[in-house]
């Protein structure tokens, strides 16, 4: 099963699920806003999306991921709008039979999300300037 959400406001994590008896791995990733972007201090990141397209693309990538890595479920929440330093902007949970396919799926999913989903981010510096933020590392 796939659940994807693009939301404004704080991310409340998907709850752990102790009723799952067929999955041995439950992997959770929380992407947080760092205080330094391109060697400069920032106060926030601001995320913008292509309305109507970003969530569709996110769902396509999630479905590709569960099929490619034989994971059972993938849930994802991605935030848009201003996100303060230290807050979560991306929350992903993957359930899989074993940890290896779950870890591989998580790496693949986040890489594809950053590459394909039309969500852009802007770094906001302490002086109020806003510059594009480009995540080029893996």
N, C-alpha and C positions, 0 to 999 in steps of 0.2 A: 504494500500500500504506500502511496505517496501523499504527503500533505505539504503544500507550500503556501506561504503567506508573505505578502509584502505589507508592512504595517508602518504607521506613524506612531510614535510614542514608545515607551519602554517595552522591551521584550521580556515576556514572562516565559521561562523555559517549559518545554514539554515535560510532563512528569515522568519519572522512572516508572517502569512497569514490571512489578514483581510477579505478575501472572504469566509471563512468557516462560514456557517450559521447553521450547524447541530452539531458542536462540541462546547461545552461550556468550555472545558479545553484545553489549549495548554501549556504543561509542557516542560521546557527546563532545561537540566542538562549540566553543564560544569565541567569536572574533571580537576583540575589544579595540577601542580607539586608543592608540598610543599618544603620548604627549609630544613626540618628536616626529616630524614628517619632513623628509628631505633636509635633515640636519637643522631644522628650525622648530622652535616651540610653537605648538598650536593649542587652541582652546577647544576646538570642535572639528568634526568632519561633517560636511553636509552632503547627503546622498540625494540624487535625483534619479528618476526612472522614466523610461519611455512608457507612459500609461497604456495599459492594455496589452503591451508586448512583453514587458519584463517578467510578469508572473507566468505567462504562457511559456516563455523560453525556460524559465526556472523549472517548470513542471516537466517539460520535455527532457531536460538534462537529468532530472531526478529519476524519471522512468528509464532512461538509457542506463543510468548508473545501477539501478536495482537489477536490470536484466543482464548487464555486462558482468557484474560481480556476484550474482546470485545472492544478494542480500534480501531480507524479507521486507523491511520497511525503511523509508527514508522520510524524515520530517524536517522541514526547513522554515525558518522565519528570517526575513531580511528587512532591516529597518530602512526607511527613507526619512528625509528631513534632517535637522541638526541633531547630532549625537555627540555628547560631551566626552572629553577624555575620560577613560576608565569604564565607560558604558559599553554594553554589548550591541554590536551592529549586525551580527550574523550568529544564528543559533541553528545547529544541525545535529540531529540524532539519527543514528543508523543502527539497526538491529540485524545481526547476522548469526549464522550457526557457529562460526569460528571467528577469532579476532583478525586473522590475516585478510580475509576477503572484506571485512568491515573496514580495516585500516586502509587497504587499497582503494576501496570505494570512496572513503572520505577524502582521500588525497585527490582522486580523479574528480569527484563532484565539485570540490571547491576550486580546483584549477579550471574546470570547464565553466563554472559560474563566473569566475573573474574574466574569462576569455570571451564568453558569448552573451551573457545576460546584459541587456542595455540598462545598466545602473552605473551612474557616474558619481564620482565623489570629488569634493572640493575641500581643501585644507583651509581652515580659518586661523590666521595668525593672531597673536596677542594684540597687534595694532589694528585689527579688524580687516586686513586685506584677505582676499579670498583667491586662492590659486588652484588650478587643477591638480589633483593628486593621482599619480599613475603608479599602480602597483606592478612593477616589472619583475619582481623576484618570485620564486616559487615558494 
